Amino acid sequence: MAATDIARQVGEGCRTVPLAGHVGFDSLPDQLVNKSVSQGFCFNILCVGETGLGKSTLMDTLFNTKFEGEPATHTQPGVQLRSNTYDLQESNVGLKLTIVSTVGFGDQINKEDSYKPIVEFIDAQFEAYLQEELKIRRVLHSYHDSRIHACLYFIAPTGHSLKSLDLVTMKKLDSKVNIIPIIAKSDAISKSELTKFKIKITSELVSNGVQIYQFPTDDESVAEINGTMNAHLPFAVIGSTEELKIGNKMMKARQYPWGTVQVENEAHCDFVKLREMLIRVNMEDLREQTHSRHYELYRRCKLEEMGFKDTDPDSKPFSLQETYEAKRNEFLGELQKKEEEMRQMFVQRVKEKEAELKEAEKELHEKFDRLKKLHQDEKKKLEDKKKCLDDEVNAFKQRKTAAELLQSQGSQAGGSQTLKRDKEKKNLGFL
């Protein structure tokens, strides 16, 4: 019997089930998209710049939202970082946006350490993520990632050159975060000055070795636009939440006595370019660069400081367990060594204390003997003085007794003489 006949007979008793759609693993990207959309996304922006450059206004303009926040003053004693998180929704995509602003940056007379609080804040976010990653029971899928994905560095529109504070700060941050330099309030200088200022900034960044974020050109779909936008860095931007009617449309703009500056007009500023590159085209690349480059560098340095390595001195693979055991044994050895040193130090201190106590005891005994001898001498002197006083008292008593005796005898003799004289006078009277 032919194979076709057998198949026909088998098929006669089977029910045909139509397919609901295409069957294949090429639907995997759709699955990933659906899962990512359901989980939502997070994006963290660090705004670094001097007070009054319009950082908050630009954030409001970028996301077309009025974010809550108190205006900063120029009287801050130091640099403080203020973080605020907002839940945004666009179509069916949710975004947890965190905006971190540097309050008081550049307002102090001594600006030497102005960058330190920023570096410490970025490292603190890396450390929090590393600690979560090193836990035995990790919950990274629900962990709120607070690592900084993009740093918008606001440059004052001086038209001359970068300040030393800007160069030092960007140099300290370029290995920790994706830096996108922008010229704030770019309508404060003319177009020709702005072009020269951009060239000057780029030249100074290159000469000082500052690595700013370059929009990726390895993806063919965005290579052309990113390559073009890299040539426009730093972006000259203007922010405004005020809408004015221009023609028949309401547009974000700034009204001046001499005219109107349109925020979304590319002939007036680079705000549209910044929004396009930051939000629409390269937001995911910024997130990926933060994790694969900056966080990995921090993680590697941190683990190497703790003594963990991938290879041994002979360049052979070194497992984490072996590294842990080696570090544990090293730690126990150091602990035992320190314990022995402390014990010896304790014994030495006890001996020194005993010697000090013996010396003090000897001094006390000598002092007691001196005081005892002095007391005996004083006592002998007092006894001798007492004896002399007793002799004087006895002699005085004897003299007193003799004087009283003589006085009584004298009074008796005087009385007898008086009686005799009276008798004689009486006898003479009778005569």
TISE-998161 format. One line per field, with one value per residue (C-alpha): residue number from 0; residue in three letters; x, y, z. Coordinates in nm, 2 decimals, decimal comma, padded with zeros to 4 digits. Layout:
N
num <- NUM|...
residu <- ALA|...
xx <- X|...
yy <- Y|...
zz <- Z|...
//
This chain:
431
num <- 0|1|2|3|4|5|6|7|8|9|10|11|12|13|14|15|16|17|18|19|20|21|22|23|24|25|26|27|28|29|30|31|32|33|34|35|36|37|38|39|40|41|42|43|44|45|46|47|48|49|50|51|52|53|54|55|56|57|58|59|60|61|62|63|64|65|66|67|68|69|70|71|72|73|74|75|76|77|78|79|80|81|82|83|84|85|86|87|88|89|90|91|92|93|94|95|96|97|98|99|100|101|102|103|104|105|106|107|108|109|110|111|112|113|114|115|116|117|118|119|120|121|122|123|124|125|126|127|128|129|130|131|132|133|134|135|136|137|138|139|140|141|142|143|144|145|146|147|148|149|150|151|152|153|154|155|156|157|158|159|160|161|162|163|164|165|166|167|168|169|170|171|172|173|174|175|176|177|178|179|180|181|182|183|184|185|186|187|188|189|190|191|192|193|194|195|196|197|198|199|200|201|202|203|204|205|206|207|208|209|210|211|212|213|214|215|216|217|218|219|220|221|222|223|224|225|226|227|228|229|230|231|232|233|234|235|236|237|238|239|240|241|242|243|244|245|246|247|248|249|250|251|252|253|254|255|256|257|258|259|260|261|262|263|264|265|266|267|268|269|270|271|272|273|274|275|276|277|278|279|280|281|282|283|284|285|286|287|288|289|290|291|292|293|294|295|296|297|298|299|300|301|302|303|304|305|306|307|308|309|310|311|312|313|314|315|316|317|318|319|320|321|322|323|324|325|326|327|328|329|330|331|332|333|334|335|336|337|338|339|340|341|342|343|344|345|346|347|348|349|350|351|352|353|354|355|356|357|358|359|360|361|362|363|364|365|366|367|368|369|370|371|372|373|374|375|376|377|378|379|380|381|382|383|384|385|386|387|388|389|390|391|392|393|394|395|396|397|398|399|400|401|402|403|404|405|406|407|408|409|410|411|412|413|414|415|416|417|418|419|420|421|422|423|424|425|426|427|428|429|430
residu <- MET|ALA|ALA|THR|ASP|ILE|ALA|ARG|GLN|VAL|GLY|GLU|GLY|CYS|ARG|THR|VAL|PRO|LEU|ALA|GLY|HIS|VAL|GLY|PHE|ASP|SER|LEU|PRO|ASP|GLN|LEU|VAL|ASN|LYS|SER|VAL|SER|GLN|GLY|PHE|CYS|PHE|ASN|ILE|LEU|CYS|VAL|GLY|GLU|THR|GLY|LEU|GLY|LYS|SER|THR|LEU|MET|ASP|THR|LEU|PHE|ASN|THR|LYS|PHE|GLU|GLY|GLU|PRO|ALA|THR|HIS|THR|GLN|PRO|GLY|VAL|GLN|LEU|ARG|SER|ASN|THR|TYR|ASP|LEU|GLN|GLU|SER|ASN|VAL|GLY|LEU|LYS|LEU|THR|ILE|VAL|SER|THR|VAL|GLY|PHE|GLY|ASP|GLN|ILE|ASN|LYS|GLU|ASP|SER|TYR|LYS|PRO|ILE|VAL|GLU|PHE|ILE|ASP|ALA|GLN|PHE|GLU|ALA|TYR|LEU|GLN|GLU|GLU|LEU|LYS|ILE|ARG|ARG|VAL|LEU|HIS|SER|TYR|HIS|ASP|SER|ARG|ILE|HIS|ALA|CYS|LEU|TYR|PHE|ILE|ALA|PRO|THR|GLY|HIS|SER|LEU|LYS|SER|LEU|ASP|LEU|VAL|THR|MET|LYS|LYS|LEU|ASP|SER|LYS|VAL|ASN|ILE|ILE|PRO|ILE|ILE|ALA|LYS|SER|ASP|ALA|ILE|SER|LYS|SER|GLU|LEU|THR|LYS|PHE|LYS|ILE|LYS|ILE|THR|SER|GLU|LEU|VAL|SER|ASN|GLY|VAL|GLN|ILE|TYR|GLN|PHE|PRO|THR|ASP|ASP|GLU|SER|VAL|ALA|GLU|ILE|ASN|GLY|THR|MET|ASN|ALA|HIS|LEU|PRO|PHE|ALA|VAL|ILE|GLY|SER|THR|GLU|GLU|LEU|LYS|ILE|GLY|ASN|LYS|MET|MET|LYS|ALA|ARG|GLN|TYR|PRO|TRP|GLY|THR|VAL|GLN|VAL|GLU|ASN|GLU|ALA|HIS|CYS|ASP|PHE|VAL|LYS|LEU|ARG|GLU|MET|LEU|ILE|ARG|VAL|ASN|MET|GLU|ASP|LEU|ARG|GLU|GLN|THR|HIS|SER|ARG|HIS|TYR|GLU|LEU|TYR|ARG|ARG|CYS|LYS|LEU|GLU|GLU|MET|GLY|PHE|LYS|ASP|THR|ASP|PRO|ASP|SER|LYS|PRO|PHE|SER|LEU|GLN|GLU|THR|TYR|GLU|ALA|LYS|ARG|ASN|GLU|PHE|LEU|GLY|GLU|LEU|GLN|LYS|LYS|GLU|GLU|GLU|MET|ARG|GLN|MET|PHE|VAL|GLN|ARG|VAL|LYS|GLU|LYS|GLU|ALA|GLU|LEU|LYS|GLU|ALA|GLU|LYS|GLU|LEU|HIS|GLU|LYS|PHE|ASP|ARG|LEU|LYS|LYS|LEU|HIS|GLN|ASP|GLU|LYS|LYS|LYS|LEU|GLU|ASP|LYS|LYS|LYS|CYS|LEU|ASP|ASP|GLU|VAL|ASN|ALA|PHE|LYS|GLN|ARG|LYS|THR|ALA|ALA|GLU|LEU|LEU|GLN|SER|GLN|GLY|SER|GLN|ALA|GLY|GLY|SER|GLN|THR|LEU|LYS|ARG|ASP|LYS|GLU|LYS|LYS|ASN|LEU|GLY|PHE|LEU
xx <- 00,00|00,13|00,23|-00,02|-00,31|-00,20|-00,19|-00,53|-00,69|-00,53|-00,64|-01,00|-01,04|-00,86|-00,99|-00,81|-00,73|-00,66|-00,36|-00,43|-00,13|00,23|00,43|00,79|01,05|01,06|00,78|01,03|01,10|00,73|00,72|01,01|00,84|00,52|00,70|00,91|00,60|00,41|00,71|00,77|01,10|01,31|01,54|01,75|01,89|02,15|02,15|02,48|02,52|02,53|02,23|02,01|02,10|01,75|01,79|01,44|01,28|01,46|01,34|00,98|01,02|01,17|00,90|00,62|00,54|00,54|00,76|00,74|01,04|01,15|01,37|01,73|01,91|02,27|02,33|02,39|02,69|02,78|02,67|02,36|02,19|01,81|01,64|01,28|01,11|00,80|00,57|00,50|00,27|00,28|00,03|00,07|00,43|00,51|00,83|00,97|01,17|01,42|01,57|01,86|01,97|02,28|02,17|02,44|02,68|02,93|02,79|03,07|03,38|03,60|03,49|03,77|03,56|03,23|03,25|03,30|02,93|02,83|03,09|02,99|02,62|02,69|02,91|02,64|02,39|02,64|02,71|02,34|02,30|02,61|02,49|02,16|02,34|02,56|02,27|02,19|01,82|01,82|01,51|01,66|01,35|01,16|01,46|01,43|01,75|01,87|02,19|02,24|02,19|02,26|02,43|02,32|02,60|02,48|02,75|02,70|02,67|02,98|03,10|03,46|03,58|03,49|03,54|03,80|03,51|03,34|03,66|03,75|03,40|03,35|03,69|03,59|03,26|03,34|03,43|03,12|02,83|02,73|02,80|02,60|02,72|02,47|02,49|02,21|02,02|02,19|01,98|02,20|02,47|02,46|02,48|02,83|02,95|02,76|02,94|03,28|03,18|03,09|03,42|03,61|03,43|03,50|03,86|03,90|03,73|03,96|04,28|04,19|04,10|03,73|03,53|03,17|02,90|02,90|02,58|02,63|02,68|02,72|02,34|02,26|01,91|02,04|02,40|02,33|02,13|02,36|02,67|02,51|02,41|02,76|02,88|02,64|02,76|02,74|02,37|02,27|01,93|01,66|01,38|01,04|00,70|00,52|00,32|00,27|00,05|00,27|00,08|-00,21|-00,03|00,05|00,42|00,67|00,86|01,03|00,90|01,16|01,12|01,32|01,13|01,03|01,26|01,08|01,21|01,11|01,25|01,58|01,69|01,67|01,83|01,91|01,63|01,46|01,79|01,85|01,50|01,53|01,87|01,80|01,44|01,34|01,66|01,93|01,75|01,80|02,16|02,22|02,08|02,29|02,61|02,55|02,53|02,78|03,05|03,03|02,87|03,10|03,40|03,29|03,21|03,54|03,74|03,54|03,58|03,95|03,99|03,83|04,09|03,87|04,04|03,95|04,30|04,58|04,94|05,01|04,72|04,52|04,14|04,06|03,71|03,52|03,51|03,89|03,92|03,68|03,87|04,20|04,07|03,90|04,23|04,42|04,17|04,18|04,56|04,56|04,30|04,52|04,82|04,64|04,51|04,87|04,99|04,71|04,79|05,16|05,07|04,83|05,10|05,35|05,11|05,03|05,40|05,45|05,15|05,29|05,62|05,45|05,25|05,56|05,74|05,44|05,42|05,79|05,75|05,45|05,64|05,93|05,69|05,52|05,85|05,95|05,61|05,64|05,99|05,87|05,57|05,80|06,03|05,73|05,59|05,92|05,95|05,60|05,67|05,98|05,79|05,52|05,77|05,92|05,58|05,50|05,82|05,74|05,39|05,52|05,78|05,51|05,28|05,57|05,64|05,27|05,25|05,55|05,42|05,08|05,26|05,47|05,16|04,97|05,26|05,30|04,93|04,95|05,25|05,09|04,78|04,97|05,16|04,83|04,68|04,99|04,98|04,61|04,68|04,96|04,74|04,47|04,71|04,83|04,48|04,41|04,71
yy <- 00,00|00,34|00,59|00,84|00,59|00,52|00,90|00,95|00,67|00,80|01,16|01,06|00,99|01,30|01,65|01,94|02,23|02,57|02,77|03,10|03,26|03,22|02,96|03,03|03,17|03,50|03,61|03,62|04,00|04,06|03,85|04,06|04,38|04,28|04,17|04,49|04,70|04,52|04,57|04,93|05,12|05,34|05,62|05,84|06,18|06,38|06,75|06,92|07,29|07,62|07,76|07,97|07,79|07,66|07,29|07,25|07,44|07,22|06,90|07,03|07,12|06,79|06,57|06,82|06,80|07,04|06,86|06,96|07,13|07,42|07,69|07,68|07,98|08,09|08,07|07,70|07,61|07,31|07,10|06,89|06,64|06,64|06,34|06,32|06,02|06,05|05,79|05,90|05,73|05,77|05,55|05,21|05,26|05,34|05,52|05,57|05,89|06,00|06,35|06,44|06,80|06,95|07,22|07,48|07,37|07,65|07,89|07,86|08,07|07,76|07,53|07,28|06,99|07,07|06,75|06,52|06,50|06,41|06,14|06,00|06,00|05,81|05,56|05,51|05,41|05,16|05,02|04,97|04,78|04,57|04,48|04,37|04,17|03,99|03,88|03,51|03,58|03,85|04,04|04,24|04,20|04,42|04,62|05,00|05,07|05,41|05,42|05,74|05,67|06,02|06,33|06,65|06,89|07,25|07,50|07,87|08,07|08,28|08,25|08,23|07,90|07,63|07,71|07,52|07,38|07,24|07,07|06,92|06,80|06,64|06,47|06,32|06,20|06,07|05,72|05,69|05,83|05,92|06,29|06,49|06,86|07,12|07,50|07,64|07,96|07,96|08,26|08,48|08,48|08,54|08,26|08,34|08,35|08,02|07,84|07,95|07,86|07,51|07,46|07,60|07,36|07,06|07,15|07,20|06,87|06,68|06,85|06,77|06,41|06,44|06,15|06,26|06,03|05,96|05,85|05,50|05,45|05,06|05,02|05,08|05,20|05,50|05,53|05,82|06,03|05,96|06,04|06,37|06,45|06,38|06,67|06,90|06,84|07,02|07,10|07,46|07,45|07,68|07,58|07,72|07,61|07,91|07,86|08,15|08,16|08,17|08,18|07,94|07,71|07,72|07,67|07,67|07,99|08,28|08,63|08,91|09,28|09,22|08,91|08,55|08,25|07,92|07,63|07,36|07,55|07,40|07,73|07,88|07,61|07,24|07,15|06,92|06,74|06,68|06,55|06,33|06,18|06,15|06,02|05,87|05,72|05,65|05,61|05,23|05,26|05,50|05,24|04,97|05,18|05,25|04,88|04,73|05,00|05,23|04,98|04,70|04,92|05,01|04,64|04,51|04,77|04,71|04,33|04,37|04,59|04,30|04,06|03,88|03,79|03,58|03,44|03,34|03,47|03,20|03,34|03,03|03,04|03,11|03,02|03,24|02,96|02,93|03,31|03,31|03,03|03,20|03,53|03,36|03,18|03,51|03,69|03,42|03,43|03,81|03,79|03,53|03,75|04,06|03,85|03,74|04,10|04,22|03,95|04,04|04,40|04,33|04,13|04,41|04,67|04,46|04,42|04,80|04,86|04,62|04,80|05,13|05,01|04,86|05,19|05,38|05,14|05,18|05,56|05,54|05,32|05,57|05,86|05,67|05,61|05,98|06,09|05,83|05,95|06,31|06,23|06,07|06,37|06,60|06,38|06,39|06,76|06,80|06,57|06,76|07,09|06,94|06,84|07,18|07,33|07,09|07,19|07,55|07,50|07,31|07,58|07,85|07,66|07,64|08,01|08,08|07,87|08,04|08,38|08,31|08,18|08,49|08,71|08,53|08,56|08,92|09,00|08,82|09,02|09,35|09,27|09,21|09,53|09,72|09,58|09,67|10,03|10,06|09,93|10,17|10,46|10,35|10,34|10,69|10,82|10,72|10,90
zz <- 00,00|-00,09|00,18|00,05|00,09|00,45|00,53|00,37|00,58|00,90|00,82|00,76|01,13|01,27|01,34|01,19|01,44|01,27|01,40|01,58|01,43|01,33|01,52|01,59|01,83|01,64|01,88|02,17|02,13|02,16|02,48|02,62|02,53|02,69|03,01|03,03|02,97|03,25|03,49|03,40|03,37|03,59|03,49|03,71|03,61|03,80|03,74|03,82|03,79|03,98|04,14|03,90|03,57|03,52|03,62|03,75|03,47|03,21|03,38|03,38|03,01|02,91|03,06|03,01|03,38|03,67|03,93|04,29|04,45|04,65|04,49|04,61|04,76|04,73|05,10|05,14|05,36|05,14|04,85|04,93|04,70|04,68|04,53|04,42|04,26|04,03|03,86|03,50|03,25|02,88|02,68|02,85|02,95|03,31|03,41|03,76|03,72|03,98|03,96|04,18|04,20|04,35|04,59|04,67|04,40|04,32|04,58|04,84|04,85|04,88|04,60|04,64|04,77|04,59|04,39|04,69|04,80|04,43|04,40|04,74|04,64|04,32|04,50|04,76|04,50|04,35|04,69|04,77|04,44|04,51|04,86|04,72|04,45|04,71|04,92|04,94|04,86|04,60|04,48|04,20|03,99|04,24|04,37|04,30|04,10|04,22|04,02|03,82|03,45|03,31|03,44|03,28|03,35|03,32|03,20|03,26|02,93|02,98|02,62|02,73|02,87|03,13|03,49|03,69|03,91|03,60|03,47|03,81|03,87|03,53|03,55|03,89|03,75|03,40|03,52|03,74|03,53|03,17|03,14|02,89|02,90|02,81|02,79|03,01|02,92|02,58|02,47|02,69|02,42|02,05|01,79|01,68|02,04|02,11|01,82|01,94|02,30|02,19|02,01|02,32|02,55|02,34|02,31|02,68|02,76|02,52|02,64|03,00|02,93|03,03|02,88|02,81|02,70|02,32|02,16|02,03|01,66|01,65|01,59|01,22|01,30|01,51|01,39|01,15|01,39|01,68|01,48|01,38|01,74|01,87|01,66|01,83|02,18|02,41|02,36|02,40|02,56|02,69|02,93|02,98|03,11|02,98|02,66|02,42|02,11|01,80|01,48|01,54|01,79|02,16|02,20|02,49|02,46|02,65|02,59|02,58|02,50|02,18|02,07|02,15|02,19|02,10|02,31|02,05|01,75|01,65|01,50|01,84|02,06|02,09|02,33|02,08|02,01|02,38|02,43|02,12|02,23|02,60|02,60|02,26|02,12|02,39|02,72|02,72|02,61|02,91|03,14|02,98|02,99|03,36|03,44|03,21|03,23|03,54|03,78|03,67|03,72|04,07|04,15|04,02|04,22|04,53|04,51|04,44|04,74|04,94|04,79|04,54|04,21|03,91|03,87|04,11|04,08|03,81|03,60|03,66|03,72|04,08|04,20|04,44|04,70|04,69|04,72|05,01|05,19|05,13|05,26|05,56|05,65|05,60|05,82|06,09|06,08|06,11|06,39|06,57|06,52|06,65|06,94|07,03|07,00|07,22|07,47|07,48|07,50|07,79|07,97|07,91|08,03|08,34|08,42|08,37|08,59|08,86|08,85|08,88|09,17|09,35|09,30|09,43|09,73|09,80|09,79|10,02|10,27|10,27|10,31|10,60|10,77|10,73|10,87|11,16|11,25|11,23|11,45|11,71|11,71|11,75|12,02|12,21|12,18|12,31|12,61|12,69|12,67|12,89|13,15|13,15|13,19|13,48|13,66|13,61|13,75|14,06|14,12|14,08|14,33|14,58|14,55|14,59|14,90|15,06|14,97|15,12|15,44|15,47|15,41|15,69|15,93|15,85|15,91|16,25|16,36|16,25|16,45|16,77|16,74|16,68|17,00|17,20|17,07|17,16|17,51|17,56|17,44|17,68|17,98|17,90|17,88|18,24|18,36
//
